[in-house]
Amino acid sequence: LQENDDEQLMAFSAIYTTMYKWDHRRSCWRYKDSVPDLADKFPRDVNPYQFADVFKMTYECFLVLVDWLVEKPNKDQSWDTPWSRWLHACRSTSMSPETAVACVVLHLFTQGTCDCNAFMLGVPASTYLLIADILTLELAMRVSEVIQFPPKKDQVCMRSNETKQPMPGALFAMDGTLCRLPHRGKYNEFVSRKSQPQINVLVVCDWNKNLVYVEPGFTGRTQDNDMFNNSVLHEKIKLPDFPLKKGGYILVDEGFACNGRVIRPYSKKRDELDIQFFNKVFKSTRLIVENAIGAWKEKCPLLNIGMHDQDPKDLTVTILASAVLYQFCKTTNEVLENVDNSAYEKKAKFIPPEFIGLKGDDLRSTIKLYLIEHYPEQYQKFVNETPEERDRY
């Protein structure tokens, strides 16, 4: 082209600009012939261990999760949610529902960055984050379908590792756990005693390490008993229709107060043998809530290292969604594997009639006498131990 040939220069510029825009538009996946589909990355004949290593769940469990999220919710739940609107309004060239569910599973269960996860699924990072946020909110909104107290007739006493028998009346265990914020900065009010910005979460589990209640949203410096006193659970437990079987109670550690049907161990300074034996049995039973929290955080390790640069208000939703996803996978796997716990459940539903109507210290004293009377061999073994052996508990 000659420098003075303005018409040809303008024509060449227009053609080049059009080609650049077309190439830039063609780089977007929605204009390609193939759309992102999880079946292309992980076909049905793929090694099942490979799928489980990436998504931390089996392929069969993943399909059940997709069906649960895609199907119409129950009558008590609104159908007008961001996820339902996406399902109805998404283009035919959009990603498949399986790929969308894979986005939120990777977002909650893996330590990979958003760019890495999006690249693995073959979607832009912005689309990956958008779908992950939509489904995170959907999981949090459907918490009542997965995380809930079982009916009174199905409640089972927890197993004591000390007596190898059900601890009478101990239906649930409660504890607090800290989830880390990714940044400190303006969130200094969330800094806990560990000098890290964290959110405190109230967790209740049953005998099978199922999460039956999760309430996030407390600052890291909130003490466990204060967290419980300011929680929704504290008000619900006072109601006459609260789903707690008569005579049953909830186990807590020393960070809580002994109040109503919430029972904590005796002080470590007490040297009476009957009290020390009660504490030993008590702690061996309450340990299950710590195991349940550990299993949850093992599935979702970002709860300990910071969840994808989120504000504390958004992180509470993410914490709740991760608990829903973990509990759904746990329950589904037990169904798929035909886990049968009927033998233990049958013998562990009994609650001594003398526990009914008692609360606080009166209930704790009655439990102590019951353990000594009905487990004399374990109590005598404990009495014969040296003080050093007892101090281990």
BAGU-373823 format. One line per field, with one value per residue: x, y, z of N, C-alpha, C in turn. Coordinates in steps of 0.05 Angstrom, whole numbers, padded with zeros to 5 digits. Example, Ala and Ser with C-alpha at 12.3 -4.5 7.8 and 13.67 -1.06 7.14 Angstrom:
n.east <- (00264_00257)
n.north <- (-00114_-00045)
n.up <- (00156_00142)
ca.east <- (00246_00273)
ca.north <- (-00090_-00021)
ca.up <- (00156_00143)
c.east <- (00264_00258)
c.north <- (-00066_00001)
c.up <- (00156_00157)
//
This chain:
n.east <- (00017_00009_00031_-00001_-00048_-00106_-00158_-00150_-00121_-00157_-00196_-00167_-00157_-00209_-00221_-00183_-00196_-00247_-00235_-00203_-00240_-00275_-00243_-00232_-00283_-00294_-00262_-00290_-00326_-00381_-00393_-00371_-00370_-00375_-00398_-00382_-00378_-00383_-00379_-00343_-00294_-00293_-00311_-00362_-00337_-00290_-00236_-00260_-00233_-00202_-00240_-00260_-00214_-00208_-00257_-00271_-00312_-00354_-00372_-00425_-00449_-00443_-00478_-00527_-00527_-00531_-00582_-00613_-00605_-00625_-00677_-00746_-00756_-00785_-00854_-00853_-00812_-00788_-00789_-00766_-00706_-00637_-00609_-00651_-00673_-00630_-00629_-00676_-00669_-00621_-00579_-00580_-00530_-00501_-00466_-00472_-00518_-00490_-00437_-00442_-00454_-00407_-00373_-00386_-00374_-00319_-00305_-00318_-00295_-00241_-00172_-00154_-00141_-00186_-00176_-00148_-00186_-00227_-00202_-00193_-00245_-00258_-00282_-00292_-00260_-00291_-00343_-00342_-00337_-00385_-00425_-00410_-00420_-00475_-00495_-00474_-00504_-00553_-00546_-00540_-00591_-00622_-00613_-00645_-00665_-00625_-00591_-00613_-00649_-00661_-00725_-00759_-00770_-00730_-00682_-00618_-00576_-00509_-00446_-00401_-00332_-00305_-00336_-00354_-00407_-00473_-00480_-00526_-00580_-00549_-00558_-00540_-00481_-00446_-00406_-00358_-00326_-00271_-00267_-00226_-00214_-00194_-00164_-00137_-00135_-00189_-00219_-00208_-00238_-00253_-00211_-00184_-00167_-00123_-00096_-00112_-00154_-00218_-00280_-00329_-00363_-00422_-00434_-00472_-00477_-00497_-00499_-00476_-00440_-00465_-00481_-00526_-00541_-00518_-00491_-00464_-00428_-00410_-00361_-00290_-00270_-00310_-00333_-00347_-00393_-00419_-00430_-00467_-00509_-00526_-00546_-00592_-00607_-00606_-00653_-00691_-00687_-00713_-00766_-00828_-00838_-00789_-00745_-00724_-00715_-00751_-00717_-00669_-00605_-00555_-00486_-00431_-00368_-00318_-00321_-00372_-00433_-00467_-00530_-00599_-00617_-00568_-00507_-00446_-00379_-00353_-00311_-00240_-00211_-00235_-00227_-00254_-00268_-00314_-00332_-00288_-00290_-00339_-00326_-00289_-00318_-00355_-00323_-00301_-00345_-00365_-00326_-00339_-00362_-00320_-00293_-00330_-00330_-00277_-00278_-00312_-00282_-00239_-00260_-00270_-00220_-00208_-00234_-00200_-00157_-00174_-00225_-00225_-00219_-00263_-00315_-00334_-00390_-00407_-00377_-00401_-00446_-00420_-00395_-00439_-00460_-00419_-00423_-00473_-00464_-00425_-00453_-00495_-00467_-00445_-00491_-00513_-00474_-00476_-00526_-00518_-00479_-00505_-00505_-00516_-00542_-00578_-00574_-00544_-00574_-00622_-00611_-00594_-00632_-00656_-00674_-00662_-00716_-00712_-00684_-00719_-00750_-00710_-00659_-00598_-00552_-00577_-00592_-00542_-00518_-00551_-00539_-00486_-00490_-00518_-00482_-00442_-00470_-00489_-00445_-00404_-00356_-00323_-00319_-00292_-00244_-00225_-00218_-00176_-00133_-00072_-00057_-00029_-00044_-00098_-00096_-00088_-00135)
n.north <- (-00024_00044_00102_00146_00126_00129_00106_00051_00038_00047_00009_-00039_-00035_-00040_-00092_-00121_-00108_-00131_-00186_-00194_-00186_-00227_-00273_-00266_-00271_-00323_-00350_-00356_-00404_-00412_-00403_-00444_-00508_-00551_-00556_-00544_-00604_-00650_-00704_-00708_-00698_-00735_-00792_-00844_-00894_-00884_-00893_-00907_-00893_-00850_-00810_-00804_-00787_-00736_-00708_-00723_-00757_-00813_-00833_-00851_-00828_-00775_-00772_-00779_-00733_-00694_-00705_-00693_-00638_-00618_-00635_-00615_-00577_-00590_-00577_-00539_-00506_-00450_-00446_-00407_-00392_-00371_-00414_-00447_-00411_-00407_-00459_-00459_-00417_-00422_-00425_-00468_-00478_-00474_-00496_-00565_-00590_-00627_-00610_-00560_-00574_-00600_-00556_-00531_-00572_-00578_-00527_-00526_-00572_-00580_-00559_-00531_-00474_-00424_-00414_-00460_-00501_-00484_-00488_-00543_-00562_-00539_-00488_-00416_-00377_-00337_-00354_-00403_-00385_-00357_-00397_-00431_-00398_-00391_-00444_-00454_-00420_-00445_-00495_-00479_-00458_-00503_-00530_-00551_-00598_-00635_-00628_-00639_-00649_-00716_-00752_-00763_-00817_-00842_-00830_-00844_-00869_-00849_-00883_-00905_-00905_-00924_-00958_-00991_-00994_-00966_-00899_-00883_-00842_-00802_-00768_-00732_-00694_-00633_-00580_-00527_-00500_-00472_-00434_-00410_-00343_-00315_-00268_-00217_-00157_-00112_-00144_-00150_-00156_-00208_-00237_-00292_-00328_-00354_-00318_-00310_-00291_-00314_-00352_-00373_-00434_-00467_-00534_-00594_-00663_-00732_-00801_-00828_-00795_-00758_-00694_-00655_-00605_-00541_-00479_-00423_-00359_-00332_-00291_-00303_-00295_-00306_-00339_-00409_-00421_-00371_-00368_-00409_-00390_-00346_-00367_-00394_-00445_-00446_-00420_-00452_-00500_-00493_-00496_-00533_-00569_-00584_-00627_-00671_-00729_-00752_-00749_-00751_-00720_-00670_-00674_-00635_-00599_-00573_-00519_-00502_-00488_-00524_-00534_-00541_-00591_-00596_-00622_-00620_-00643_-00657_-00613_-00615_-00611_-00639_-00695_-00741_-00810_-00830_-00786_-00777_-00824_-00817_-00772_-00795_-00834_-00800_-00764_-00800_-00812_-00763_-00750_-00761_-00719_-00686_-00719_-00720_-00667_-00665_-00701_-00673_-00627_-00650_-00666_-00615_-00579_-00525_-00496_-00493_-00464_-00419_-00395_-00383_-00326_-00292_-00250_-00243_-00248_-00273_-00319_-00347_-00369_-00402_-00438_-00464_-00487_-00522_-00558_-00580_-00605_-00642_-00674_-00693_-00725_-00763_-00789_-00809_-00844_-00883_-00905_-00924_-00962_-00997_-00997_-01025_-01010_-01029_-01066_-01042_-00995_-01015_-01033_-00986_-00947_-00944_-00906_-00892_-00891_-00860_-00815_-00780_-00717_-00693_-00643_-00605_-00603_-00642_-00682_-00696_-00718_-00762_-00791_-00804_-00839_-00880_-00900_-00922_-00961_-00996_-01010_-01041_-01070_-01040_-00995_-01015_-01030_-00980_-00958_-00989_-00970_-00932_-00865_-00837_-00863_-00850_-00796_-00790_-00781)
n.up <- (00000_-00015_00019_00011_-00005_00016_00014_00003_00049_00090_00077_00084_00138_00159_00143_00171_00224_00227_00220_00265_00307_00295_00302_00357_00377_00362_00396_00442_00480_00471_00419_00391_00357_00392_00458_00528_00562_00612_00602_00560_00583_00625_00608_00610_00612_00639_00685_00748_00795_00779_00770_00822_00849_00830_00840_00891_00903_00884_00817_00812_00857_00843_00799_00825_00855_00815_00794_00839_00844_00796_00791_00805_00863_00929_00951_00992_00981_00944_00874_00845_00839_00831_00807_00786_00750_00715_00694_00664_00629_00602_00544_00486_00471_00517_00576_00599_00650_00682_00677_00701_00754_00766_00769_00819_00854_00848_00864_00918_00941_00927_00926_00883_00841_00815_00761_00745_00755_00721_00671_00668_00663_00615_00609_00610_00661_00686_00675_00702_00756_00761_00755_00796_00841_00837_00844_00894_00927_00917_00942_00995_01004_01003_01050_01090_01070_01075_01120_01181_01244_01262_01263_01326_01337_01309_01332_01358_01410_01423_01414_01463_01467_01510_01542_01502_01489_01478_01501_01549_01532_01507_01454_01415_01396_01407_01382_01370_01312_01276_01217_01166_01144_01081_01079_01120_01135_01133_01165_01218_01264_01264_01281_01315_01376_01358_01329_01277_01222_01229_01223_01268_01276_01293_01306_01304_01312_01300_01323_01281_01257_01225_01201_01234_01247_01229_01239_01216_01219_01264_01296_01299_01350_01384_01440_01454_01486_01487_01434_01428_01461_01433_01387_01338_01350_01406_01420_01395_01422_01469_01457_01461_01420_01400_01366_01403_01436_01494_01555_01530_01513_01497_01483_01503_01505_01552_01540_01539_01577_01628_01616_01619_01576_01555_01565_01599_01615_01682_01722_01711_01757_01797_01838_01852_01844_01819_01790_01756_01727_01701_01669_01636_01606_01584_01551_01515_01486_01466_01430_01379_01351_01339_01304_01263_01246_01229_01185_01151_01141_01116_01068_01048_01045_01040_01080_01121_01102_01076_01037_00973_00970_00995_01021_01091_01098_01051_01057_01098_01073_01037_01072_01094_01048_01034_01076_01067_01017_01032_01070_01039_01002_01037_01059_01012_00993_01033_01023_00971_00980_01011_01069_01131_01191_01227_01269_01310_01318_01337_01390_01413_01421_01469_01526_01593_01638_01684_01669_01645_01648_01678_01684_01670_01725_01756_01719_01700_01746_01753_01708_01718_01763_01739_01700_01733_01759_01718_01689_01718_01712_01678_01709_01755_01733_01719_01770_01789_01760_01755_01780_01740_01694_01692_01684_01631_01604)
ca.east <- (00000_00022_00024_-00022_-00072_-00122_-00181_-00142_-00112_-00181_-00209_-00151_-00161_-00235_-00220_-00167_-00212_-00269_-00223_-00195_-00264_-00286_-00226_-00236_-00309_-00293_-00248_-00309_-00336_-00409_-00395_-00358_-00389_-00379_-00401_-00369_-00393_-00366_-00375_-00320_-00271_-00294_-00332_-00373_-00318_-00265_-00229_-00275_-00215_-00193_-00261_-00261_-00191_-00211_-00281_-00274_-00338_-00357_-00388_-00452_-00458_-00445_-00503_-00549_-00526_-00541_-00611_-00625_-00604_-00640_-00706_-00761_-00756_-00811_-00874_-00848_-00789_-00793_-00776_-00754_-00679_-00618_-00603_-00674_-00675_-00609_-00637_-00698_-00663_-00595_-00579_-00574_-00500_-00489_-00455_-00491_-00521_-00469_-00414_-00447_-00452_-00379_-00361_-00390_-00360_-00290_-00303_-00320_-00281_-00214_-00155_-00146_-00149_-00209_-00167_-00142_-00211_-00242_-00187_-00197_-00272_-00261_-00300_-00278_-00259_-00313_-00367_-00339_-00343_-00413_-00441_-00404_-00434_-00504_-00500_-00468_-00528_-00574_-00541_-00546_-00620_-00635_-00600_-00665_-00670_-00602_-00582_-00636_-00651_-00679_-00749_-00754_-00770_-00706_-00658_-00602_-00556_-00482_-00430_-00378_-00308_-00295_-00353_-00361_-00436_-00486_-00483_-00555_-00591_-00532_-00568_-00525_-00458_-00444_-00380_-00353_-00302_-00263_-00262_-00208_-00218_-00170_-00149_-00140_-00144_-00211_-00234_-00194_-00257_-00256_-00186_-00189_-00145_-00101_-00084_-00119_-00182_-00234_-00308_-00336_-00386_-00434_-00439_-00484_-00477_-00510_-00481_-00463_-00424_-00481_-00486_-00555_-00545_-00495_-00497_-00440_-00434_-00399_-00333_-00271_-00264_-00334_-00330_-00367_-00418_-00432_-00440_-00492_-00529_-00536_-00553_-00620_-00612_-00612_-00681_-00708_-00686_-00732_-00793_-00838_-00838_-00762_-00742_-00705_-00730_-00753_-00695_-00644_-00590_-00534_-00460_-00413_-00342_-00316_-00326_-00401_-00444_-00486_-00555_-00621_-00609_-00541_-00492_-00417_-00365_-00345_-00285_-00217_-00200_-00249_-00211_-00270_-00265_-00338_-00333_-00268_-00300_-00360_-00313_-00275_-00338_-00366_-00306_-00298_-00370_-00367_-00305_-00350_-00368_-00294_-00288_-00349_-00319_-00253_-00286_-00323_-00260_-00222_-00273_-00269_-00197_-00206_-00245_-00177_-00136_-00186_-00242_-00227_-00220_-00290_-00323_-00345_-00419_-00409_-00364_-00420_-00462_-00403_-00391_-00464_-00463_-00400_-00434_-00495_-00453_-00412_-00473_-00509_-00449_-00442_-00516_-00517_-00455_-00486_-00548_-00507_-00464_-00524_-00495_-00538_-00537_-00602_-00568_-00537_-00596_-00643_-00604_-00585_-00654_-00667_-00666_-00672_-00739_-00705_-00673_-00741_-00757_-00687_-00643_-00575_-00536_-00592_-00590_-00514_-00513_-00565_-00524_-00462_-00497_-00527_-00459_-00428_-00487_-00493_-00419_-00386_-00330_-00307_-00313_-00272_-00219_-00216_-00209_-00150_-00112_-00056_-00064_-00017_-00061_-00123_-00091_-00087_-00162)
ca.north <- (00000_00070_00118_00166_00112_00128_00089_00023_00035_00046_-00017_-00059_-00033_-00050_-00121_-00132_-00106_-00151_-00212_-00196_-00189_-00254_-00292_-00262_-00282_-00352_-00362_-00361_-00432_-00415_-00401_-00467_-00529_-00568_-00541_-00558_-00626_-00666_-00730_-00707_-00699_-00759_-00809_-00865_-00916_-00875_-00906_-00894_-00881_-00825_-00790_-00800_-00772_-00708_-00696_-00733_-00773_-00832_-00824_-00857_-00808_-00750_-00772_-00774_-00704_-00678_-00709_-00678_-00609_-00611_-00640_-00594_-00580_-00597_-00556_-00519_-00490_-00434_-00455_-00384_-00388_-00366_-00439_-00455_-00393_-00414_-00483_-00453_-00396_-00426_-00431_-00496_-00479_-00470_-00521_-00584_-00589_-00642_-00593_-00539_-00586_-00605_-00531_-00526_-00593_-00571_-00502_-00531_-00596_-00582_-00536_-00519_-00447_-00422_-00416_-00488_-00516_-00477_-00499_-00572_-00567_-00527_-00464_-00392_-00374_-00321_-00371_-00422_-00372_-00350_-00421_-00441_-00381_-00397_-00470_-00452_-00409_-00465_-00515_-00467_-00454_-00529_-00543_-00565_-00624_-00652_-00626_-00635_-00669_-00738_-00754_-00774_-00846_-00852_-00820_-00866_-00860_-00851_-00905_-00898_-00921_-00934_-00981_-01006_-00996_-00940_-00883_-00879_-00815_-00784_-00770_-00715_-00680_-00606_-00567_-00504_-00503_-00447_-00434_-00387_-00323_-00314_-00244_-00204_-00130_-00099_-00164_-00154_-00164_-00237_-00251_-00309_-00331_-00365_-00296_-00312_-00283_-00339_-00352_-00395_-00448_-00486_-00559_-00615_-00688_-00755_-00823_-00838_-00773_-00742_-00667_-00651_-00576_-00525_-00451_-00406_-00331_-00320_-00283_-00323_-00290_-00313_-00363_-00429_-00418_-00347_-00374_-00425_-00374_-00328_-00382_-00401_-00470_-00441_-00413_-00474_-00522_-00487_-00501_-00560_-00587_-00588_-00656_-00685_-00750_-00748_-00761_-00749_-00696_-00664_-00673_-00613_-00599_-00554_-00492_-00496_-00490_-00545_-00519_-00556_-00617_-00594_-00633_-00618_-00659_-00644_-00600_-00632_-00609_-00658_-00719_-00764_-00830_-00832_-00763_-00781_-00845_-00804_-00756_-00813_-00844_-00776_-00754_-00820_-00811_-00737_-00747_-00766_-00694_-00677_-00736_-00711_-00642_-00671_-00713_-00651_-00609_-00665_-00663_-00587_-00568_-00495_-00485_-00488_-00447_-00395_-00403_-00368_-00296_-00284_-00233_-00260_-00253_-00294_-00344_-00362_-00384_-00423_-00458_-00479_-00503_-00545_-00577_-00593_-00623_-00664_-00692_-00707_-00747_-00784_-00804_-00823_-00867_-00904_-00918_-00939_-00985_-01014_-00998_-01033_-01004_-01035_-01081_-01023_-00977_-01029_-01034_-00960_-00928_-00943_-00884_-00899_-00874_-00841_-00790_-00763_-00695_-00681_-00624_-00594_-00619_-00666_-00702_-00705_-00735_-00787_-00806_-00814_-00862_-00901_-00912_-00938_-00984_-01014_-01017_-01044_-01080_-01018_-00977_-01027_-01028_-00953_-00954_-01002_-00956_-00913_-00837_-00829_-00874_-00835_-00769_-00789_-00776)
ca.up <- (00000_-00015_00042_00004_-00014_00040_00011_00007_00077_00107_00071_00097_00167_00165_00140_00193_00249_00226_00224_00293_00324_00291_00316_00385_00384_00359_00419_00464_00475_00463_00390_00379_00350_00416_00483_00550_00572_00630_00590_00542_00600_00641_00597_00628_00615_00651_00710_00770_00815_00769_00776_00851_00858_00822_00851_00918_00904_00862_00794_00818_00876_00828_00783_00844_00862_00792_00793_00861_00839_00772_00795_00817_00892_00942_00951_01011_00972_00920_00850_00833_00849_00809_00793_00770_00727_00696_00680_00646_00609_00590_00516_00478_00468_00543_00587_00609_00679_00695_00679_00721_00781_00770_00777_00847_00869_00848_00879_00947_00951_00919_00932_00858_00836_00797_00733_00740_00753_00696_00648_00667_00652_00589_00609_00619_00691_00695_00675_00724_00781_00762_00760_00823_00861_00835_00857_00923_00939_00916_00963_01021_01007_01007_01073_01107_01058_01079_01147_01199_01265_01254_01280_01353_01336_01295_01345_01369_01429_01412_01424_01479_01461_01535_01550_01478_01490_01476_01525_01550_01531_01492_01427_01397_01407_01395_01385_01352_01296_01264_01188_01162_01123_01064_01083_01146_01127_01147_01180_01243_01285_01263_01290_01338_01395_01343_01314_01249_01217_01226_01229_01286_01266_01312_01292_01319_01297_01313_01329_01256_01246_01206_01210_01237_01251_01224_01240_01215_01221_01288_01294_01310_01378_01399_01456_01446_01501_01477_01407_01431_01473_01413_01363_01333_01364_01434_01423_01387_01441_01490_01448_01468_01397_01391_01361_01420_01450_01523_01570_01515_01518_01478_01496_01496_01520_01574_01531_01541_01604_01633_01616_01608_01566_01544_01587_01596_01636_01707_01721_01713_01784_01815_01840_01859_01823_01803_01772_01736_01709_01684_01649_01616_01588_01570_01530_01494_01470_01453_01410_01352_01338_01328_01281_01242_01235_01214_01160_01135_01131_01098_01042_01040_01059_01039_01104_01139_01090_01064_01014_00948_00972_00998_01044_01112_01094_01030_01066_01114_01054_01026_01093_01096_01023_01035_01095_01053_00997_01046_01082_01017_00992_01058_01060_00986_00993_01051_01009_00948_00990_01027_01096_01149_01219_01242_01293_01331_01323_01353_01418_01423_01423_01496_01544_01619_01646_01705_01657_01635_01665_01692_01669_01683_01743_01765_01698_01699_01769_01748_01687_01731_01778_01720_01688_01753_01766_01696_01677_01741_01705_01668_01732_01772_01718_01721_01797_01792_01745_01770_01774_01715_01672_01691_01674_01602_01593)
c.east <- (00018_00013_00001_-00047_-00091_-00145_-00173_-00133_-00136_-00196_-00193_-00155_-00188_-00235_-00205_-00182_-00234_-00258_-00215_-00218_-00275_-00270_-00229_-00262_-00308_-00278_-00266_-00323_-00365_-00413_-00381_-00379_-00395_-00380_-00389_-00388_-00374_-00361_-00351_-00294_-00269_-00317_-00340_-00354_-00292_-00261_-00244_-00257_-00205_-00214_-00262_-00237_-00194_-00234_-00287_-00302_-00339_-00374_-00418_-00464_-00461_-00471_-00527_-00550_-00538_-00572_-00625_-00626_-00621_-00670_-00719_-00762_-00784_-00829_-00868_-00825_-00796_-00777_-00761_-00727_-00661_-00612_-00627_-00678_-00654_-00617_-00658_-00689_-00636_-00598_-00573_-00544_-00486_-00479_-00478_-00495_-00500_-00444_-00418_-00444_-00422_-00364_-00363_-00376_-00330_-00286_-00302_-00302_-00252_-00198_-00145_-00156_-00172_-00200_-00161_-00167_-00226_-00228_-00192_-00225_-00277_-00280_-00283_-00280_-00282_-00339_-00366_-00346_-00373_-00430_-00435_-00418_-00464_-00511_-00493_-00491_-00550_-00571_-00548_-00576_-00634_-00623_-00620_-00671_-00648_-00594_-00605_-00636_-00669_-00704_-00743_-00753_-00745_-00680_-00645_-00581_-00528_-00466_-00406_-00355_-00297_-00310_-00359_-00392_-00448_-00486_-00512_-00562_-00574_-00540_-00551_-00501_-00454_-00416_-00378_-00327_-00297_-00257_-00247_-00218_-00192_-00152_-00155_-00152_-00166_-00227_-00221_-00213_-00261_-00231_-00191_-00165_-00120_-00088_-00089_-00148_-00199_-00263_-00314_-00362_-00396_-00443_-00451_-00485_-00491_-00489_-00465_-00447_-00439_-00485_-00516_-00561_-00518_-00504_-00472_-00448_-00424_-00370_-00315_-00265_-00288_-00329_-00352_-00393_-00433_-00444_-00466_-00514_-00541_-00544_-00583_-00627_-00619_-00641_-00699_-00709_-00704_-00761_-00802_-00837_-00810_-00757_-00720_-00721_-00729_-00730_-00669_-00630_-00568_-00507_-00444_-00388_-00342_-00320_-00355_-00409_-00464_-00514_-00577_-00613_-00584_-00522_-00462_-00404_-00360_-00318_-00262_-00205_-00213_-00234_-00227_-00270_-00291_-00341_-00312_-00277_-00322_-00347_-00300_-00295_-00350_-00349_-00302_-00323_-00371_-00346_-00315_-00355_-00342_-00287_-00306_-00339_-00294_-00258_-00297_-00301_-00240_-00233_-00270_-00245_-00194_-00218_-00222_-00157_-00148_-00200_-00244_-00233_-00249_-00294_-00336_-00374_-00423_-00397_-00383_-00438_-00445_-00398_-00416_-00467_-00443_-00410_-00456_-00484_-00439_-00432_-00489_-00492_-00447_-00468_-00520_-00498_-00464_-00509_-00537_-00492_-00480_-00513_-00519_-00529_-00560_-00596_-00561_-00560_-00618_-00637_-00597_-00607_-00665_-00656_-00678_-00695_-00732_-00692_-00695_-00749_-00735_-00672_-00618_-00560_-00551_-00590_-00562_-00508_-00527_-00550_-00499_-00468_-00505_-00503_-00444_-00444_-00488_-00467_-00399_-00359_-00312_-00300_-00291_-00245_-00208_-00205_-00181_-00127_-00097_-00064_-00053_-00034_-00087_-00119_-00089_-00114_-00171)
c.north <- (00025_00086_00138_00153_00108_00109_00060_00018_00032_00019_-00039_-00059_-00045_-00081_-00133_-00131_-00126_-00179_-00215_-00201_-00217_-00275_-00290_-00275_-00313_-00365_-00368_-00388_-00433_-00412_-00425_-00488_-00547_-00550_-00557_-00580_-00644_-00694_-00731_-00709_-00726_-00777_-00831_-00888_-00908_-00891_-00893_-00882_-00854_-00803_-00784_-00784_-00742_-00695_-00705_-00745_-00792_-00821_-00829_-00836_-00781_-00749_-00768_-00745_-00687_-00681_-00693_-00648_-00600_-00615_-00617_-00598_-00585_-00572_-00533_-00500_-00475_-00445_-00432_-00378_-00382_-00392_-00449_-00437_-00399_-00439_-00478_-00434_-00401_-00434_-00460_-00500_-00476_-00497_-00539_-00581_-00605_-00625_-00571_-00550_-00592_-00579_-00526_-00547_-00586_-00546_-00507_-00553_-00597_-00557_-00522_-00491_-00447_-00425_-00445_-00505_-00510_-00488_-00529_-00579_-00555_-00503_-00440_-00389_-00358_-00337_-00392_-00410_-00366_-00375_-00432_-00424_-00387_-00423_-00470_-00441_-00429_-00486_-00504_-00464_-00481_-00544_-00559_-00593_-00644_-00652_-00619_-00656_-00691_-00739_-00768_-00804_-00858_-00844_-00843_-00855_-00866_-00872_-00894_-00916_-00934_-00959_-01000_-01011_-00968_-00925_-00874_-00849_-00795_-00785_-00754_-00704_-00654_-00595_-00543_-00510_-00477_-00451_-00408_-00369_-00321_-00290_-00232_-00176_-00118_-00118_-00170_-00163_-00194_-00252_-00266_-00310_-00343_-00344_-00298_-00303_-00308_-00334_-00377_-00407_-00467_-00511_-00579_-00640_-00710_-00777_-00833_-00816_-00758_-00714_-00662_-00621_-00562_-00496_-00435_-00377_-00318_-00313_-00303_-00319_-00297_-00340_-00383_-00426_-00393_-00352_-00390_-00408_-00354_-00341_-00387_-00427_-00466_-00434_-00437_-00496_-00517_-00493_-00529_-00579_-00591_-00619_-00669_-00704_-00745_-00763_-00759_-00722_-00693_-00661_-00649_-00615_-00577_-00525_-00483_-00498_-00513_-00532_-00536_-00584_-00616_-00600_-00631_-00636_-00643_-00631_-00620_-00632_-00628_-00684_-00743_-00784_-00833_-00810_-00767_-00803_-00834_-00788_-00773_-00824_-00822_-00768_-00774_-00821_-00785_-00733_-00750_-00740_-00682_-00694_-00728_-00685_-00647_-00684_-00692_-00634_-00624_-00665_-00635_-00574_-00538_-00482_-00479_-00468_-00423_-00402_-00382_-00339_-00286_-00267_-00251_-00267_-00275_-00320_-00360_-00379_-00407_-00445_-00476_-00497_-00526_-00566_-00593_-00613_-00647_-00684_-00706_-00730_-00769_-00801_-00820_-00847_-00890_-00919_-00935_-00964_-01003_-01019_-01004_-01029_-01012_-01050_-01062_-01004_-00990_-01028_-01007_-00940_-00926_-00920_-00891_-00880_-00854_-00815_-00770_-00742_-00682_-00663_-00616_-00613_-00644_-00689_-00713_-00724_-00762_-00804_-00819_-00839_-00885_-00915_-00930_-00963_-01005_-01023_-01021_-01054_-01058_-00998_-00989_-01026_-01000_-00947_-00966_-00989_-00937_-00884_-00828_-00839_-00859_-00807_-00767_-00781_-00749)
c.up <- (00000_00009_00036_-00005_00010_00038_00016_00036_00095_00102_00085_00127_00175_00164_00164_00220_00250_00232_00253_00312_00320_00305_00346_00394_00382_00382_00442_00458_00466_00433_00376_00373_00375_00441_00505_00561_00588_00618_00571_00559_00615_00629_00616_00632_00627_00677_00733_00791_00806_00774_00805_00861_00852_00838_00880_00923_00881_00840_00799_00837_00862_00811_00801_00852_00840_00791_00815_00856_00815_00776_00809_00848_00903_00943_00970_01003_00946_00897_00837_00847_00826_00793_00776_00746_00706_00680_00659_00623_00595_00560_00510_00475_00495_00553_00597_00639_00694_00698_00699_00749_00787_00779_00807_00864_00870_00865_00909_00958_00945_00926_00907_00855_00816_00768_00726_00737_00728_00671_00646_00656_00625_00587_00618_00650_00701_00696_00697_00751_00783_00768_00788_00845_00860_00849_00886_00938_00939_00937_00990_01025_01012_01030_01089_01095_01065_01108_01165_01221_01256_01272_01307_01353_01324_01309_01360_01388_01417_01427_01440_01473_01487_01543_01527_01477_01485_01502_01528_01550_01514_01462_01407_01412_01392_01401_01366_01337_01281_01234_01182_01140_01107_01069_01110_01142_01145_01164_01206_01266_01286_01273_01315_01356_01382_01325_01284_01245_01211_01233_01247_01276_01287_01297_01312_01302_01313_01316_01305_01242_01224_01218_01211_01241_01246_01223_01240_01221_01246_01284_01307_01339_01396_01414_01451_01461_01492_01450_01409_01442_01453_01387_01361_01348_01393_01439_01415_01408_01465_01483_01455_01445_01385_01388_01377_01438_01481_01537_01556_01520_01497_01493_01486_01512_01541_01566_01533_01571_01605_01637_01604_01601_01550_01567_01580_01618_01661_01703_01725_01741_01804_01815_01850_01836_01806_01783_01749_01716_01690_01662_01627_01596_01571_01546_01508_01476_01454_01431_01382_01337_01326_01303_01257_01229_01219_01187_01141_01124_01114_01070_01031_01054_01059_01064_01124_01128_01076_01038_00992_00952_00974_01023_01065_01108_01072_01039_01083_01096_01043_01046_01095_01071_01024_01055_01082_01033_01010_01057_01061_01006_01012_01059_01035_00984_01010_01038_00986_00957_01008_01056_01115_01178_01237_01268_01316_01338_01341_01383_01430_01424_01451_01512_01571_01627_01668_01694_01649_01656_01680_01673_01685_01701_01753_01744_01697_01722_01765_01728_01700_01747_01761_01708_01708_01759_01743_01682_01700_01733_01695_01691_01750_01759_01720_01749_01802_01777_01763_01763_01748_01691_01670_01680_01644_01589_01600)
//
